[in-house]
Amino acid sequence: MWSHILRDQSDGTENEFWGCVIDGRRPDRGAPPAPKESLPADLVSLLIHRVGLSEAAVSELAKEDAVARLQRYWTDGT
């Protein structure tokens, strides 16, 4: 029965399970990726509708790059 629980529910080995129960050692599950900083909605809207960038192009921009691109549009018109 334990082998089924370990295999189907805990996603680990028996040694990892008992090490966690007895010694408090947490198994290495890997760290989740850090979420990408999101752009403010008004900035995204301006880049798409005023500047003419595609949604895909805007989604690849970091916040600093997006602000710089919008400032370039306002100063140079390009």
DRENTORKOL-3810 file (N, C-alpha, C; in nm, 4 decimals):
REM DRENTORKOL-3810
@n.u->0.0820; n.v->-0.1187; n.w->0.0000; ca.u->0.0000; ca.v->0.0000; ca.w->0.0000; c.u->0.0871; c.v->0.1261; c.w->0.0000
@n.u->0.1942; n.v->0.1269; n.w->0.0825; ca.u->0.2813; ca.v->0.2449; ca.w->0.0880; c.u->0.3438; c.v->0.2748; c.w->-0.0470
@n.u->0.3797; n.v->0.1708; n.w->-0.1178; ca.u->0.4434; ca.v->0.1947; ca.w->-0.2475; c.u->0.3480; c.v->0.2660; c.w->-0.3432
@n.u->0.2193; n.v->0.2323; n.w->-0.3360; ca.u->0.1213; ca.v->0.3006; ca.w->-0.4214; c.u->0.1053; c.v->0.4470; c.w->-0.3806
@n.u->0.1005; n.v->0.4741; n.w->-0.2514; ca.u->0.0881; ca.v->0.6123; ca.w->-0.2032; c.u->0.2106; c.v->0.6922; c.w->-0.2442
@n.u->0.3294; n.v->0.6359; n.w->-0.2224; ca.u->0.4523; ca.v->0.7064; ca.w->-0.2583; c.u->0.4589; c.v->0.7340; c.w->-0.4077
@n.u->0.4233; n.v->0.6352; n.w->-0.4866; ca.u->0.4327; ca.v->0.6495; ca.w->-0.6315; c.u->0.3255; c.v->0.7436; c.w->-0.6867
@n.u->0.2019; n.v->0.7295; n.w->-0.6407; ca.u->0.0902; ca.v->0.8017; ca.w->-0.7011; c.u->0.0629; c.v->0.9387; c.w->-0.6402
@n.u->0.0951; n.v->0.9578; n.w->-0.5114; ca.u->0.0557; ca.v->1.0816; ca.w->-0.4457; c.u->0.1716; c.v->1.1702; c.w->-0.4033
@n.u->0.2804; n.v->1.1123; n.w->-0.3570; ca.u->0.3876; ca.v->1.1977; ca.w->-0.3044; c.u->0.4942; c.v->1.2298; c.w->-0.4085
@n.u->0.4966; n.v->1.1563; n.w->-0.5176; ca.u->0.5929; ca.v->1.1824; ca.w->-0.6245; c.u->0.7359; c.v->1.1830; c.w->-0.5718
@n.u->0.7692; n.v->1.0828; n.w->-0.4924; ca.u->0.9038; ca.v->1.0737; ca.w->-0.4376; c.u->0.9389; c.v->0.9306; c.w->-0.4030
@n.u->1.0605; n.v->0.9136; n.w->-0.3547; ca.u->1.1055; ca.v->0.7809; ca.w->-0.3152; c.u->1.0728; c.v->0.7566; c.w->-0.1686
@n.u->1.0851; n.v->0.6321; n.w->-0.1284; ca.u->1.0593; ca.v->0.5972; ca.w->0.0112; c.u->1.1597; c.v->0.6654; c.w->0.1035
@n.u->1.2868; n.v->0.6714; n.w->0.0622; ca.u->1.3888; ca.v->0.7383; ca.w->0.1442; c.u->1.3590; c.v->0.8870; c.w->0.1598
@n.u->1.3145; n.v->0.9518; n.w->0.0522; ca.u->1.2788; ca.v->1.0936; ca.w->0.0617; c.u->1.1601; c.v->1.1135; c.w->0.1559
@n.u->1.0621; n.v->1.0253; n.w->0.1459; ca.u->0.9440; ca.v->1.0357; ca.w->0.2304; c.u->0.9800; c.v->1.0238; c.w->0.3777
@n.u->1.0535; n.v->0.9178; n.w->0.4140; ca.u->1.0860; ca.v->0.8976; ca.w->0.5554; c.u->1.1870; c.v->1.0005; c.w->0.6045
@n.u->1.2749; n.v->1.0471; n.w->0.5194; ca.u->1.3653; ca.v->1.1550; ca.w->0.5582; c.u->1.2882; c.v->1.2812; c.w->0.5930
@n.u->1.1816; n.v->1.3044; n.w->0.5212; ca.u->1.0966; ca.v->1.4206; ca.w->0.5488; c.u->1.0187; c.v->1.4002; c.w->0.6785
@n.u->0.9632; n.v->1.2811; n.w->0.6978; ca.u->0.8826; ca.v->1.2534; ca.w->0.8172; c.u->0.9682; c.v->1.2534; c.w->0.9429
@n.u->1.0795; n.v->1.1844; n.w->0.9402; ca.u->1.1604; ca.v->1.1660; ca.w->1.0611; c.u->1.2532; c.v->1.2843; c.w->1.0864
@n.u->1.3240; n.v->1.3290; n.w->0.9836; ca.u->1.4264; ca.v->1.4322; ca.w->1.0020; c.u->1.3805; c.v->1.5723; c.w->0.9620
@n.u->1.2668; n.v->1.5832; n.w->0.8973; ca.u->1.2196; ca.v->1.7139; ca.w->0.8532; c.u->1.2899; c.v->1.7653; c.w->0.7288
@n.u->1.3618; n.v->1.6776; n.w->0.6576; ca.u->1.4294; ca.v->1.7184; ca.w->0.5337; c.u->1.3270; c.v->1.7275; c.w->0.4218
@n.u->1.3147; n.v->1.8442; n.w->0.3653; ca.u->1.2201; ca.v->1.8612; ca.w->0.2556; c.u->1.2846; c.v->1.8145; c.w->0.1258
@n.u->1.2109; n.v->1.7389; n.w->0.0441; ca.u->1.2669; ca.v->1.6925; ca.w->-0.0832; c.u->1.2846; c.v->1.8091; c.w->-0.1797
@n.u->1.3845; n.v->1.7966; n.w->-0.2656; ca.u->1.4112; ca.v->1.9002; ca.w->-0.3646; c.u->1.3095; c.v->1.8879; c.w->-0.4775
@n.u->1.2231; n.v->1.9837; n.w->-0.4876; ca.u->1.1216; ca.v->1.9848; ca.w->-0.5936; c.u->1.1543; c.v->2.0882; c.w->-0.7004
@n.u->1.2659; n.v->2.1576; n.w->-0.6833; ca.u->1.3009; ca.v->2.2627; ca.w->-0.7781; c.u->1.2268; c.v->2.3909; c.w->-0.7430
@n.u->1.2852; n.v->2.5004; n.w->-0.7768; ca.u->1.2227; ca.v->2.6294; ca.w->-0.7479; c.u->1.1340; c.v->2.6704; c.w->-0.8650
@n.u->1.0175; n.v->2.7275; n.w->-0.8358; ca.u->0.9340; ca.v->2.7748; ca.w->-0.9468; c.u->0.9996; c.v->2.8943; c.w->-1.0141
@n.u->0.9785; n.v->2.9096; n.w->-1.1431; ca.u->1.0389; ca.v->3.0242; ca.w->-1.2114; c.u->0.9802; c.v->3.1553; c.w->-1.1600
@n.u->1.0642; n.v->3.2556; n.w->-1.1524; ca.u->1.0176; ca.v->3.3869; ca.w->-1.1083; c.u->0.9258; c.v->3.4453; c.w->-1.2149
@n.u->0.8126; n.v->3.4995; n.w->-1.1727; ca.u->0.7227; ca.v->3.5571; ca.w->-1.2729; c.u->0.7826; c.v->3.6811; c.w->-1.3371
@n.u->0.7565; n.v->3.6968; n.w->-1.4646; ca.u->0.8044; ca.v->3.8132; ca.w->-1.5373; c.u->0.7251; c.v->3.9346; c.w->-1.4901
@n.u->0.7940; n.v->4.0478; n.w->-1.4768; ca.u->0.7264; ca.v->4.1699; ca.w->-1.4354; c.u->0.6266; c.v->4.2097; c.w->-1.5442
@n.u->0.5036; n.v->4.2340; n.w->-1.5039; ca.u->0.4025; ca.v->4.2697; ca.w->-1.6026; c.u->0.4047; c.v->4.4190; c.w->-1.6314
@n.u->0.3604; n.v->4.4530; n.w->-1.7496; ca.u->0.3538; ca.v->4.5928; ca.w->-1.7913; c.u->0.2184; c.v->4.6504; c.w->-1.7519
@n.u->0.2139; n.v->4.7768; n.w->-1.7156; ca.u->0.0849; ca.v->4.8403; ca.w->-1.6871; c.u->-0.0050; c.v->4.8379; c.w->-1.8114
@n.u->-0.1333; n.v->4.8218; n.w->-1.7898; ca.u->-0.2278; ca.v->4.8085; ca.w->-1.9007; c.u->-0.2289; c.v->4.9315; c.w->-1.9910
@n.u->-0.2183; n.v->5.0503; n.w->-1.9331; ca.u->-0.2203; ca.v->5.1700; ca.w->-2.0173; c.u->-0.0961; c.v->5.1785; c.w->-2.1058
@n.u->0.0173; n.v->5.1326; n.w->-2.0558; ca.u->0.1400; ca.v->5.1302; ca.w->-2.1357; c.u->0.1255; c.v->5.0328; c.w->-2.2524
@n.u->0.0706; n.v->4.9153; n.w->-2.2247; ca.u->0.0484; ca.v->4.8156; ca.w->-2.3299; c.u->-0.0463; c.v->4.8715; c.w->-2.4361
@n.u->-0.1534; n.v->4.9345; n.w->-2.3918; ca.u->-0.2504; ca.v->4.9914; ca.w->-2.4852; c.u->-0.1867; c.v->5.0979; c.w->-2.5746
@n.u->-0.1071; n.v->5.1855; n.w->-2.5171; ca.u->-0.0406; ca.v->5.2895; ca.w->-2.5966; c.u->0.0566; c.v->5.2297; c.w->-2.6981
@n.u->0.1324; n.v->5.1296; n.w->-2.6552; ca.u->0.2287; ca.v->5.0674; ca.w->-2.7461; c.u->0.1591; c.v->4.9983; c.w->-2.8633
@n.u->0.0453; n.v->4.9380; n.w->-2.8376; ca.u->-0.0258; ca.v->4.8665; ca.w->-2.9438; c.u->-0.1020; c.v->4.9636; c.w->-3.0340
@n.u->-0.1787; n.v->5.0545; n.w->-2.9741; ca.u->-0.2701; ca.v->5.1373; ca.w->-3.0532; c.u->-0.2076; c.v->5.2660; c.w->-3.1064
@n.u->-0.1147; n.v->5.3234; n.w->-3.0352; ca.u->-0.0511; ca.v->5.4472; ca.w->-3.0822; c.u->0.0765; c.v->5.4181; c.w->-3.1603
@n.u->0.1656; n.v->5.3399; n.w->-3.0976; ca.u->0.2955; ca.v->5.3133; ca.w->-3.1602; c.u->0.2814; c.v->5.2137; c.w->-3.2747
@n.u->0.1864; n.v->5.1206; n.w->-3.2618; ca.u->0.1631; ca.v->5.0237; ca.w->-3.3688; c.u->0.2374; c.v->4.8928; c.w->-3.3523
@n.u->0.2842; n.v->4.8638; n.w->-3.2318; ca.u->0.3522; ca.v->4.7362; ca.w->-3.2088; c.u->0.2498; c.v->4.6239; c.w->-3.1963
@n.u->0.2909; n.v->4.5044; n.w->-3.2294; ca.u->0.2026; ca.v->4.3886; ca.w->-3.2143; c.u->0.2007; c.v->4.3449; c.w->-3.0679
@n.u->0.0978; n.v->4.2700; n.w->-3.0318; ca.u->0.0895; ca.v->4.2179; ca.w->-2.8950; c.u->0.2098; c.v->4.1298; c.w->-2.8634
@n.u->0.2527; n.v->4.0514; n.w->-2.9610; ca.u->0.3681; ca.v->3.9635; ca.w->-2.9402; c.u->0.4937; c.v->4.0447; c.w->-2.9122
@n.u->0.5126; n.v->4.1536; n.w->-2.9861; ca.u->0.6309; ca.v->4.2381; ca.w->-2.9654; c.u->0.6267; c.v->4.3043; c.w->-2.8285
@n.u->0.5087; n.v->4.3500; n.w->-2.7874; ca.u->0.4946; ca.v->4.4150; ca.w->-2.6567; c.u->0.5192; c.v->4.3147; c.w->-2.5445
@n.u->0.4722; n.v->4.1921; n.w->-2.5616; ca.u->0.4881; ca.v->4.0920; ca.w->-2.4554; c.u->0.6339; c.v->4.0550; c.w->-2.4312
@n.u->0.7202; n.v->4.0796; n.w->-2.5268; ca.u->0.8623; ca.v->4.0480; ca.w->-2.5120; c.u->0.9412; c.v->4.1599; c.w->-2.4455
@n.u->0.8821; n.v->4.2784; n.w->-2.4326; ca.u->0.9541; ca.v->4.3940; ca.w->-2.3789; c.u->0.9581; c.v->4.3933; c.w->-2.2264
@n.u->1.0729; n.v->4.4310; n.w->-2.1727; ca.u->1.0826; ca.v->4.4582; ca.w->-2.0291; c.u->1.0209; c.v->4.5956; c.w->-2.0054
@n.u->0.9845; n.v->4.6236; n.w->-1.8823; ca.u->0.9171; ca.v->4.7498; ca.w->-1.8521; c.u->1.0014; c.v->4.8701; c.w->-1.8942
@n.u->1.1304; n.v->4.8673; n.w->-1.8653; ca.u->1.2184; ca.v->4.9792; ca.w->-1.9006; c.u->1.2240; c.v->4.9996; c.w->-2.0519
@n.u->1.2306; n.v->4.8889; n.w->-2.1264; ca.u->1.2349; ca.v->4.8969; ca.w->-2.2726; c.u->1.1028; c.v->4.9485; c.w->-2.3295
@n.u->0.9923; n.v->4.9075; n.w->-2.2691; ca.u->0.8615; ca.v->4.9532; ca.w->-2.3154; c.u->0.8458; c.v->5.1030; c.w->-2.2940
@n.u->0.8881; n.v->5.1515; n.w->-2.1775; ca.u->0.8807; ca.v->5.2951; ca.w->-2.1492; c.u->0.9711; c.v->5.3718; c.w->-2.2452
@n.u->1.0913; n.v->5.3215; n.w->-2.2691; ca.u->1.1842; ca.v->5.3876; ca.w->-2.3611; c.u->1.1270; c.v->5.3913; c.w->-2.5029
@n.u->1.0609; n.v->5.2833; n.w->-2.5439; ca.u->1.0016; ca.v->5.2790; ca.w->-2.6789; c.u->0.8901; c.v->5.3818; c.w->-2.6920
@n.u->0.8074; n.v->5.3959; n.w->-2.5887; ca.u->0.6997; ca.v->5.4938; ca.w->-2.5918; c.u->0.7551; c.v->5.6362; c.w->-2.5902
@n.u->0.8594; n.v->5.6588; n.w->-2.5128; ca.u->0.9222; ca.v->5.7913; ca.w->-2.5103; c.u->0.9822; c.v->5.8260; c.w->-2.6463
@n.u->1.0408; n.v->5.7267; n.w->-2.7135; ca.u->1.0956; ca.v->5.7499; ca.w->-2.8471; c.u->0.9845; c.v->5.7886; c.w->-2.9448
@n.u->0.8696; n.v->5.7234; n.w->-2.9323; ca.u->0.7560; ca.v->5.7571; ca.w->-3.0183; c.u->0.7116; c.v->5.9009; c.w->-2.9932
@n.u->0.7050; n.v->5.9411; n.w->-2.8659; ca.u->0.6602; ca.v->6.0761; ca.w->-2.8330; c.u->0.7602; c.v->6.1832; c.w->-2.8783
@n.u->0.8886; n.v->6.1538; n.w->-2.8725; ca.u->0.9881; ca.v->6.2553; ca.w->-2.9098; c.u->1.0186; c.v->6.2567; c.w->-3.0591
@n.u->1.0318; n.v->6.1394; n.w->-3.1201; ca.u->1.0705; ca.v->6.1314; ca.w->-3.2613; c.u->0.9540; c.v->6.1009; c.w->-3.3548
@n.u->0.8479; n.v->6.0478; n.w->-3.3001; ca.u->0.7352; ca.v->6.0073; ca.w->-3.3844; c.u->0.7566; c.v->5.8755; c.w->-3.4551
@n.u->0.8604; n.v->5.8013; n.w->-3.4138; ca.u->0.8882; ca.v->5.6724; ca.w->-3.4791; c.u->0.8711; c.v->5.5579; c.w->-3.3841
END
